[in-house]
Amino acid sequence: MDCQITDSFTEQMFDIWKEVGKESTLQVSGWSMHPLIEDGDTVVVKHSHKDIKPGATIAFSVRSPTDKKDHRIVVHRVLRCYTVRGETVYVNRGDHNQHIDSRVRESAILGKVVAIVRKDGKRINLESPFRRGVGYMVVRWVDFSRILPRQIRELRLARACGRIVFKILSLA
């Protein structure tokens, strides 16, 4: 899921929001977080670094490799976090992606996604105990499936289990 940020004013606005802990909404495009977040949904981002743990969905800024002034906002799930030289680094992945993202420093984090507003207006609270538990379950599934040999991951049963885990994500 990503949004384009090309305006330096918008980037400065996010920096201010991060400091005061406000919330903002972003309309997303793409399918990397399907079925939890679908193309055209709106996410509510709380601009804070507190309570970002594995299983949480975050929004972070990524510089374009071709144009250093161009930024994208990516919305993905945190798989792991650790500290390097006093700064927290996050390992993320889109629920629908096969590959893990590049490491993201805490300074690039815009905030935690606390809710999703579907195109039909339905609001999904990601801060509920159920949703936090599902997020944690997704992280555990990713960890578990990575240790399975490729031949087993490709079996029907393993794929069906993965679909069940991600189908739970789409429950309201």
N, C-alpha and C positions, 0 to 999 in steps of 0.2 A: 504494500500500500504506500503510495507516496503522493505528495503535493509539491508543487514547485514554489520556491521562494527566490525571487530574483531582485526584489526591492530591498535595499539596505535599511529603509525605514521599518519594514516589516521585521527584519532580523533584530533591529534595536528594540522594537516593541516586545518581541519574545524575550529578550534579555531582561527587560523591565518586569514583565509578568513573572519570570522565573524568580526574581528577587522578592516579589511581594506575595507569591503563592496564589495568584488568580487563576481562573479557568478560561479557556477559550475553546472554540469549536473549529474543526477542520473537516472539509469534505474530502473524502479519500477516493482514489481511483486505483484500480488493479485488483488482483485476486489472491495476493500472497497470504492473506489472513483468512481466506475462505475456510469454513462456513461462518466463522465468528463475525467477521467484517466483510461486507460485500461491496462491490464496485458502486460508488455513488452514496454510500452511507456517510453519516457525519459522526465524528468522534469528539467527545468532550475530554480535553486534556487539562489536568490540574498541574500547574507549573510548580512542581516541587520535586525534590529528590528523596523525600522521606518515604519510607515503606516501599521502595522499589526492591522487590525480591524475586527470585526465580518463580515464574508463572505469571508475573504481572505483564501487562501490555504497555509499552512505552512509545513515545514519539521522540525521534531524535533527528538531528540535522546531519546531512551528509553532503560534502562538497563534491561537485561534479569533477570527474577526472580530466575532462577536456577544458572546462571553463571554471577557473578557481573562484570567480565571483558568483557563480550559479550554485544555489543550494537546493537540495530536496529534503523534504520532511518524510521520514520513513516511519511507519507504524508496525512494529513487530513485537514478539513475545520474548521476554528475558529467559534465557536458559540457565545462565550462571552469572555470578558477579564476584569479583575479587579485587584486592587492592594492590596497586603497583606504585611504589614511591609516593605513597600518601594519597593517590587518586584512585577512585573506584573505576573499574573497567567492566563493561557489560558484554556478554556473549548473547547474541540474539538470533532469532530465526522466525521467518513467517511460517504460520501453521501449515500452509499449503506448499511451502518450499521444501526442496530436498537438501539444500546446502545451508550451512550456517553463515551468517553475515561476518564481515570483518569486525574486529573488536571496536567497541564504542566507548570513548572516554566520558566521564561524568559531565565534563564541560559541554559536550554536544547534546546532552539530554535536554529536551524541551519540557518533558514532564510525563506523568503517568496517565494513561487513558483510563478514565473512571466510568465512562458510559458510552454507549453507542446509540445513535438515533437512526433508525431504519428509514428508508425512503417513504414508508407509509406512516411515519410519525411515531412508531412504537419505540420506546426507550428501554434499553437493557442496561441495568446497573452492574458494572463489573466489580464493585466493591462488596457485593453480598458474599456471605460465607460460601454459598454454593458455587458461585462463579470463581472465587479465589481457589476453591478446592479443585475445580475443573482445570484451572490454569496450572496448578501444581501437578495434576494428573497428566496433562499434556507434556509437561517437562519430563516427568518420569517415563512416559511412553517413548519420547524421543531418545532418552538415555538408554532405555532397554533395547529399543529397536536397532540402535547403533552397534550394539555388541553381538547381535545375531548375524550369522553368516549371510551373505547376499542371497544364497539359494533359499534359505528359510524365509527371509524377508519377502521374497517374491512368491511364496506359496499363497494359495487362496486364503487359508486361515489367518495368516499374519496380516494380509491386506484387509481382510474383513474386520479383524480386531482394530486395526488403525482407523477404518471407516467408522466403527462404532465409537471410538474415542472422540473423533472429530465431529460426529453427529451429535454427541452430547453437548458439544460447544454451541451448536445452533439452537438448543433448547432455550426457551425464554425464562 
